[in-house]
């Protein structure tokens, strides 16, 4: 899985545009970026309006989310009265030291179902400090829009024409004060598939050319420990997708945050409802296809978000919410209400625009689709935004 996605010529390493193969929330409606902008505003207030605030998109694709959030920030800044802009202030002292992002220890093998997490590529583009400088040069001033240091994190090459205010990196910044978004990233962090066979637990090996599978060696001790805690198998033929690599990747993000909030939005499951045969699948040009690890297609598996939440807490997160996208977006101001029919009579063009937006927003919040995605929200050195903190007892749907 690692080689197919992130190795030389791999699906993501070669810069394959995700939107060509599948739809994510940022492609469905600009309201998704508007919700992230609202969350950034709340995080900024909770941090005491620091002189620079990071906005980091992990697994950024083509950078669409950051561009849309920056556009929303510009629009709101232009509409604000000059005296209404919030000036930066001091906040509590950051943590003294941070550990680097952790990666899985296992080496990739040619016939494995999966290997280690994403490979790092050479550094690209200006750093986040320069991104904040460019925002100020654009005349966005000392309000929030002028203090944003936007960073896209992806192994693909920087897209041509990307907003120059956005830094492009293969790994997250070493120290973050602000908001981290990982929208449909963890499902692409490589993992191993394990099956309970007559001989015991075995890692499933896959022929990249044919897709033929066979049971291989037993999982190592670290994966066995993860399985016992998060995905125990009881019936012969049942499979588990070993999410230890995802937990390590998420914990690595949390460790890079001095003060701020991180959000992982993904399709997931909890321990009480793990799928007996797993969820590994492929996407190619808008279709679901077999998860053939030959580099031709996206390969994805649902995320054990409850395990990632525990890993984030162990890495330093002090507050957590595990909820659904539908619930989170509602708290951030989305409602997907259709416009009144009276508007169609008085202003049919506006009615059509508002109806189209409401339809797109409804897709974002559809409990059977994107709205059913899990949102794992964790805070480090600050509190969760108040509207999201109310959801602390919810679970992903």
N, C-alpha and C positions, 0 to 999 in steps of 0.2 A: 504493500500500500504506500509506503514511504517513497519507494523508487518510482512508482507509477504516478504519484502526485507531485513530488518535489525533487526527484532525481534529475539528471541531465535529460532534457527533452520531456520532462514530466508535465502532466496536465496543467498544473498551476505554475511551475517553474518557467514554462515557455510563454507565460502571459496570456493564457486562454481567457477571453472575457466571460465571466460567470453568467452574465445576462443572456448570452447566446444559448445557454444550456438549461438554465432554470431561473425562476423568479424568486427574488428575495424581497423582504419588506421594503427596502429602499427603492426597488424598481416598481413597486405597486402604487405608492402614493407619496407625494411630498409631505403628507401629514406625519409620516414616520420621522423624517428629519425635524419637523416642527416639534414633535414630542421630545426628541433628543435635545433640541435647543432649550426647551422648557426645563428639562432635567438639568442641563448645564447651568442655567440661571439659578436654580435652587441649590445646586452644589456650590456654585460661586458664593451665594449668600451664606451658606453654612460654613464656608472656609474664611469668611470675613473679607471677601473681595480682594484676593491677593493681586500683587502687581502684575503677575503673569499666571494664566491658568491653562493647564494642558487639556487638550481634547485629543484623545488617542483612539484611533480606529484599528483594531487588530483583525487581520484578515480583510483588508480594505477593498479588495477587488480592483476596481478602476478609480476608486476615490470618490464615488458619487455621493456617499453619505456626508463626508466632510464638506464637499462643495456645496451641498444643499444646506447644511447647517450654517456655513459661513454666509451664504446668500440670505438666509433667514435673519442672521445677526445684523447684516448690513441694512436690510429692510426695516428692522425694528429700530436700529440706531438712527436711521434717517428720519423716522417718524417721532423720535423722542424730542421733547423740549430740551434745550441746551442745559438748563439747570437741573434736569431730572436724572442725569446720568450718574451712576454710582461710582464714587472714587475708590481706588484700591486702598485697603487698610491692612494692618498687621494681623496675623493669625498666630496660633500656638506654634511652638518650635517643632520642626520636623524630627523624625527619628534619626538617630546618629548614623546608622549604617544599614545598607540594604544588600541582600544576597542577589546574585544574578538569576535570570530565569532558569529553572531547572529543566533538564531534558531527560528522557528515559535512557537507561543504561544499556538496553539491548541493542546489539548491532543488527543491521538488516541482512537477511539472507535472500538469495535469488528466488527461492520458491515459497517464501512465507506469505501468509495472508496479509501481514502488516509488518512494519518495522518501526524505527524511532520517529520522534516528532520532527517537524520541519527543519530542513537544513538551512543554515544561514548563508546568505549571499553577500557580495560586496556592498559596502555602504553606498547610498545614493542620496543626492540632493542635500539641500541645506538643512541645518538642525532646527529644532523648534524655536530656539531663541531668534533666529533669523526670520522664522515665520511670523513671530509676534512683531518684529521690527517692520516687516512688510505690511502688516495690518495697520500699524500706526502711520506708515508712509502713505497708505491709501486714504488717510483722513478719517479713520474710525475713532481716533481720540482715546481718551482714558476710560470710556465705558467698557462694558464687557467685551463687545466686538473687537475693540482695539487691544485687548489683553489676551486674546486667545492665541495659544501656540498649538496649531493643528498638526498632528503627525499621523500619517498613514503607515501601517505596518503590513508588509506583504513581501513574499519572496519573488514575485513577478517584477519585471522591469517597470520603472516609472512610466505611466501612460503619457503619451505626447499631449501637450496642451493642458495638462493639469494645472489648476490654480497655483501660481508660484508661492502663495502663502502656506501651502501644505508641504511639510517635510515628508520625505519618502525613505523608509528604513526597513531593513529585513528583520529587525528585532525592536521591541519597545524601548523607549528611553529608559536610562538607568534609574532616574529619579522623576517621579510624577507627582504633581500637585494639581488635581482636577478630576476629570472624568475619563474613564476608559470604557469603550464600547467594543464588545466582541460579538458581532451579529453573525450567526451561522459560521463561526470559526471552529469551535471545539469539535463539531461533527466531522471535520476534515483532518483533525489531528490523528495520525495513524495509530492503529491498535492491532492486537492479535485476536483471532477468534479461537475459542477453545470449545471442544465438544467432550461430553462424557461418553466414553466408549466402554466396551466390555473390559478393556484393559486399564481403564481409568481415564483421567483427564488427558487430553492430547491437543496440542496446537494444530490447527488445520493448515495444511500446506496447499498452495494453489499453483498450477502450471499457468504462467502468464500468457502462453500462446493459445491454449485450449480452454482454460478455466477449470480443468479437471482438478478435483480435490482429493486429498488423502490425509489420514491422521498422521501426525509426526511425533515429535518428542513431547514430553510433559512440559507444562509451563514451569518457569523458574520460581524460586521461593517468594520473590516480591509479588509476582502475579498471583500465586496461590494465596498469599495473605490477602490481597485485594479481593479475590473471588470469595474467600470465606466471609469477608466483611460485607461485601456489596452485591454479589451475584452468585450465591451458592447454587450448584446444580445437583438435582436429586434423581432425575429420570434419564435412563440411557437414551442418547440421541439428542438431548437438550444441548443448546449452545449458549455461550456467553461471549460478549464482546468486552474484552478486558480494558476497562477505562482508566487504568493506572496512569497511562501516558497523558490522558486528558487532565487528570487530577494534578499531575506534575506541571503541565503547561499552565493551568489556571493558577496554581499556587505561585508559579514564577511571576505571573503578572501581578498578583497581589503583593508580592515582596518588593516590587518596584515602586509601589505607591507610598510616598511620604504621608500625604493626607489627600483623601479623595474617595471616590466611589467607582466601582467597576461593575459592569453589567455584561452577563453572558446571556444572549438570546438564542435559543436553539430548540429543535425538537428533541424531547427527552422523555425519560421515564423514571419512576421511583422504585425502590426496592420491593414494594408490595405488588408491583405489576410489571416485572421484567418480561419481555417477550421470549417465549420458550425457544424459538429458533433464531433469535437475533433480528437485526434490522439492516444489515449491510446491503447496500444496493448501489447502482450506478445511475448517472444522468448524462445524457448525450443529446444535444440539440432539442431540448424540451421533452424528451421521453425518458421514462425509467427503463434501464437496460441492466443486464447482468453485471455484477461488480468485477469485471475482468481487469486484472491489474497490469494492463499493457501500455498505459499512458494515454490512451485515446479518449478517456472519459473521466468525469468526476466520480469519485468513490466516497461514500458517506455512510455513517452509522449514527443512530440516535445516541444521545448523551445521558449518562447517569449523573444528572445534575445534583442529586442529593450527595453523591460521593464528592463531586467537585466543591460543593458548599462546605463539606467537612474539611477538605484540603485547604480551602481558602481561609477558614477559621484558624486552622493550625498554622497557616503562613502569616497570620497577623490581622485578619479581618475581625473587627470588634462587633459589627452588627450585620445581620443577614436577613434577606427576604427571598423566599422561593415561591413564585407565583406564576400567573399566566400572562402572556402578552396582552390579551384582552383586558384583564384587570388592570395591568400597569398603564396601558394607554388611556383607559378611562380616567385614572387618577391624574394623568398628565394632560387632560383636557379634551381628548377625542370622544365623540359620541356617535358619529356616522349618521346623524339624523337627516332624513330627506327634507328638501325644502317644501314649503307650503305650496299647494297647487295655485293659490292666489298669486304667487310670484310669476307663474307661467303666463297668466293673463296680462300682468302689468309689465313684465320684463322677461320675455321668453329666452333671450340670449343668456341672461344671467341665470335664469332657472336651469338651463341646460348645463351651464358650467358648474353650478352648485350641486346639481344632481349627479354629474359625473364624478365630482370629488367625493360626494357622500358614498357612491357605489364603490369607489376605490378604498375609502376608509373602512367600509363594511368588510371588504376582503381582508384588510389588516386585522380586523377584530373577529373574524369568523372563528367560532370555537372549534369547528371541525377542520380548520386550516391553519393559517398563520396565527390567528388569535389563540389557538391552543398551544402554541410554542411555550416552553418554559422560559421564565426570566429569573435568573439568579442575580441578585443585587447585593453587593457587599461593600461595606464602608470601612475605611482605615483611617484612624486619627481624626475622625469627624463623625457626625450623625448622618443617618440616612435622610434623604428629603422627606419631610413630614407626610406628604400624600402617599408615598410608597411604604413608609414605615407602618402605616395602618394595615398593610397587606401581609404582615409578618406571619400570620397564622394560615395563610393560603398555601395551596400546593399547585404545582403545574398540572394543567388539565390534559 
